[in-house]
Structure formats: C-alpha cells, structure tokens
Amino acid sequence: MRSVSFICAILVILLAGAITFHRLGDASIRLDSDEVIHARVTQEMHQSGAYFAPTHGGYPYWQKPPLSMWMSTAALRLFGENNFGFRAGSAVCGFALFLLIPLLSQRLFGGSPLPGVIAILVLLGSRTLILGEHGIRTATPDASLLLLTVAAMLCIWSALAAPATASLALSWLGVGVFTGLAVYSKSVVGFLPLCVMVALAALPKSVTGIARERIVLRNVVVACFLGIAIPAT
C-alpha cells in the first residue's frame, strides 16, 4: 500500500509539472493585467542591471518587493526576453509548491503521502491557481509567496516534531528565513507564518495541543525574520 501511494505521488507530481509548464509562453501578456507591470519592471531590471533600484517606464517602482522580479530576471538570462522567460520563475515556484505539499502532508497526517496527493489534485483543479490572473503560470509574485509560506509552515511543523537538538533550532531558523523571503515576495502578506507561530506560542496547550516549551526559540525566528524583512520595508 505504501509503494502504491508513493507511485501515485510520483505520477501526480509529473502531471503537475506538465500542467505547469506546458506551452507556458504561448498566451500573450494582457496589457490591462498586473502581469504586464511585473514583466515591464523585470525587463527594465534585466536591461539596466539595476537589481536594487527597480523601475517602471523609467520611474522608480516600489509598489512590490523585488524577490520575484529577481527570479524572473534570472530566467530571462536563461531563456531570453519572451513570455516563457517572464513566467518561468513563477512556474518553477508553482511546481516546487506541488513538491512541498506531500512533505507537509506527511508532517500533518503521518507517513502516508496520500493526503498530499489528494491536495495536489484539488489544487490542479483550481482555475484560479493555474490559469488565474495571479496564477502560477503568470509573471506575478503570488507563486513565490505561496511556495515560501508553505515552506515556512513545513518548518514550523518540523520544529514541533523535532527533538530538542540543533535540528530544532534549524527548523525555527527556517521559519524565519522563509517568512522573511515571503515578505520580500509580497510585502505584509508574507507575515502569515509568523502570525501562526505567535499564535502557537500565545495559546494554551489545551487549545493547540502543543506545549509552549516547544517554541522557546521563537526569538531566533523573530531575529532572523527582522534581519531579512526590515530592508524590504
């Protein structure tokens, strides 16, 4: 049964990859969408090399943090200035998200990857996630935000399950790093994992089922998060 679940997980991940990348660059970038703004900023960053001073139409652009634009710029270097290149960074984040979901599922529901497989299938059926204006097949920062948020949540549950050793500190450190990067992706929305961590620390064990002493290293998370997020504000 375990091997069957593993094979199903592999097949579903391959399906997710096909859906994510198939004809990624075929659709045109709509001129009235947020994608065209992101693509324009990325293009100007790529051409000027001013990675820490993004512009739109030659004017400074600070409406969105630059992480997803940096990723798109790296993709442009590989694939050139075309629709596939503009969207490749977002698509890679979306596919990585599908890879993380079974791992998070195993932390939450035990060793079986089956709940994660079901979750991936549900997400693949979401038109908003796949084909929406801010979906994983568009040049927008939402895919990187989703990936980093799920990565931070995975670190939270790993920390709660880890023994009181260096692996525990490393897991909490991961929460801070991924949360900070999520803020670099889409500003204050990236705070979500930190809010979850604070809630777990504040609520009594009778509510969460988690002893507060499991979260004594939350100061590591806060310090790491602030070290990454403050420059982005």
C-alpha positions in Angstrom: 0.0 0.0 0.0 2.8 2.4 0.8 4.5 1.7 -2.5 1.3 2.3 -4.4 0.8 5.7 -2.6 4.4 6.6 -3.5 3.9 5.7 -7.2 0.6 7.7 -7.2 2.5 10.7 -5.7 5.2 10.5 -8.4 2.5 10.3 -11.2 0.6 13.2 -9.8 3.8 15.4 -9.5 4.6 14.6 -13.1 1.1 15.6 -14.0 1.5 18.9 -12.1 4.8 19.5 -13.9 3.1 19.0 -17.3 0.2 21.3 -16.4 2.5 24.0 -15.0 5.0 24.2 -17.9 3.1 23.0 -21.0 3.0 25.8 -23.6 3.8 28.3 -20.8 4.8 31.1 -23.1 2.0 30.7 -25.7 -0.6 33.0 -24.1 0.0 36.7 -24.6 0.5 39.1 -21.7 -2.6 41.2 -21.3 -2.0 44.9 -21.3 -4.6 45.5 -18.6 -3.1 43.0 -16.1 -0.7 43.1 -13.2 1.5 40.7 -15.2 2.4 43.3 -17.7 3.6 45.6 -14.9 5.7 42.8 -13.4 7.1 41.9 -16.9 8.0 45.5 -17.7 9.8 46.1 -14.4 11.6 42.8 -14.8 12.6 43.7 -18.4 14.0 47.1 -17.3 15.9 45.5 -14.4 17.3 42.9 -16.8 18.4 45.5 -19.4 19.8 48.1 -16.9 21.3 45.7 -14.3 19.9 47.9 -11.6 18.6 45.0 -9.4 18.2 47.1 -6.3 16.5 50.0 -8.0 13.6 48.7 -10.0 11.8 51.0 -12.4 8.6 51.0 -14.4 8.7 53.2 -17.5 12.0 54.7 -16.2 10.4 55.8 -12.9 11.2 54.2 -9.5 8.9 51.3 -8.7 8.5 50.3 -5.1 4.9 49.0 -5.1 6.0 45.4 -4.8 9.1 43.9 -3.2 11.8 42.7 -5.7 12.3 39.0 -5.0 10.0 37.6 -7.7 11.5 40.1 -10.2 15.0 38.9 -9.4 13.9 35.4 -10.1 12.3 36.5 -13.4 15.4 38.4 -14.3 17.5 35.2 -13.8 15.0 33.3 -16.0 15.4 36.0 -18.7 19.1 35.4 -18.7 18.5 31.7 -19.4 15.5 31.9 -21.9 15.7 35.4 -23.3 13.1 38.2 -23.2 10.0 36.3 -24.1 6.7 35.2 -22.4 8.2 31.9 -21.3 11.2 33.7 -19.7 9.0 36.2 -17.9 6.8 33.4 -16.5 9.4 30.7 -15.8 10.3 31.9 -12.3 6.7 31.8 -11.2 6.1 28.4 -12.8 9.2 27.0 -11.1 7.8 28.2 -7.7 4.5 26.7 -8.5 6.0 23.3 -9.3 8.1 23.5 -6.2 5.0 24.2 -4.2 3.5 20.9 -5.5 6.7 19.1 -4.4 6.4 20.5 -0.8 2.7 19.7 -0.3 3.3 15.9 0.2 6.1 16.7 2.7 3.8 19.0 4.7 1.1 16.4 4.5 3.4 13.7 6.0 4.1 16.1 8.9 0.5 16.7 9.5 -1.1 13.3 8.8 1.6 10.8 9.4 3.8 8.9 6.9 1.4 8.4 4.0 1.7 10.8 1.1 -1.9 10.1 0.0 -3.4 13.2 1.6 -0.8 15.3 -0.1 -1.6 13.6 -3.5 -5.3 14.5 -3.0 -4.3 18.1 -2.1 -2.3 18.4 -5.3 -5.2 17.1 -7.4 -7.5 19.6 -5.8 -5.1 22.4 -6.5 -4.6 21.3 -10.1 -8.4 21.6 -10.5 -8.3 25.3 -9.4 -8.6 27.5 -12.4 -7.6 30.5 -10.2 -4.3 28.9 -9.1 -3.3 27.5 -12.6 -4.8 30.0 -15.1 -5.9 33.0 -13.0 -4.5 36.5 -13.4 -2.2 35.8 -10.4 -1.8 32.1 -11.0 1.4 30.1 -11.1 1.6 30.4 -14.9 1.7 34.2 -14.9 4.6 36.6 -14.2 3.4 37.7 -10.8 4.8 37.3 -7.3 1.9 35.1 -5.9 3.6 31.8 -6.7 6.7 32.6 -4.8 4.6 33.9 -1.9 2.7 30.6 -1.8 5.9 28.5 -2.0 7.7 30.4 0.8 4.6 30.4 3.0 4.2 26.6 2.7 8.0 26.1 3.2 7.7 28.2 6.4 4.7 26.2 7.6 6.6 23.0 6.9 9.5 24.3 9.1 7.0 25.1 11.9 5.6 21.6 12.0 9.1 20.1 11.6 10.2 22.1 14.7 7.3 21.0 16.7 8.2 17.3 15.9 11.9 17.7 16.3 13.8 16.7 19.5 15.4 19.5 21.5 18.6 19.5 19.5 20.3 21.5 16.8 17.6 20.3 14.3 15.0 22.1 16.4 16.9 25.4 16.1 17.5 24.8 12.4 13.8 24.3 11.9 12.9 27.5 13.6 15.6 29.3 11.7 14.0 28.0 8.5 10.7 29.6 9.7 12.4 33.0 10.0 14.2 32.7 6.7 11.2 31.6 4.6 8.9 34.2 6.3 11.4 37.0 5.6 11.7 35.9 1.9 7.9 35.7 1.7 7.8 39.4 2.8 10.3 40.1 0.0 7.8 38.5 -2.4 4.6 40.3 -1.5 5.2 42.6 1.5 2.9 42.2 4.6 1.1 39.2 3.2 4.3 37.3 3.9 3.7 37.7 7.7 1.3 34.7 7.8 3.7 32.1 9.1 5.0 34.4 11.8 1.4 35.0 12.8 0.8 31.3 13.1 4.0 30.9 15.2 3.0 33.7 17.5 -0.5 32.1 17.9 1.0 28.8 18.8 3.3 30.5 21.4 0.4 32.5 22.9 -2.4 30.0 23.0 -2.5 27.4 25.9 -1.7 23.8 25.3 -5.4 22.9 25.9 -6.2 24.7 22.7 -3.2 23.8 20.4 -2.2 20.5 21.9 1.4 21.8 21.9 3.5 22.6 24.9 4.8 26.2 25.0 8.3 25.0 25.8 8.4 23.6 22.2 8.5 27.2 21.0 11.2 28.7 23.3 13.4 29.5 20.3 10.8 31.9 18.8 13.3 34.7 19.4 15.5 33.1 16.8 12.7 33.3 14.3 11.9 36.9 15.1 15.5 38.0 14.9 16.0 36.2 11.6 12.8 37.5 10.2 13.5 41.1 11.1 17.0 40.8 9.6 15.6 39.9 6.3 12.3 41.9 6.2 13.4 45.3 7.5 15.4 46.1 4.4 12.4 45.4 2.3 10.2 48.0 4.0 
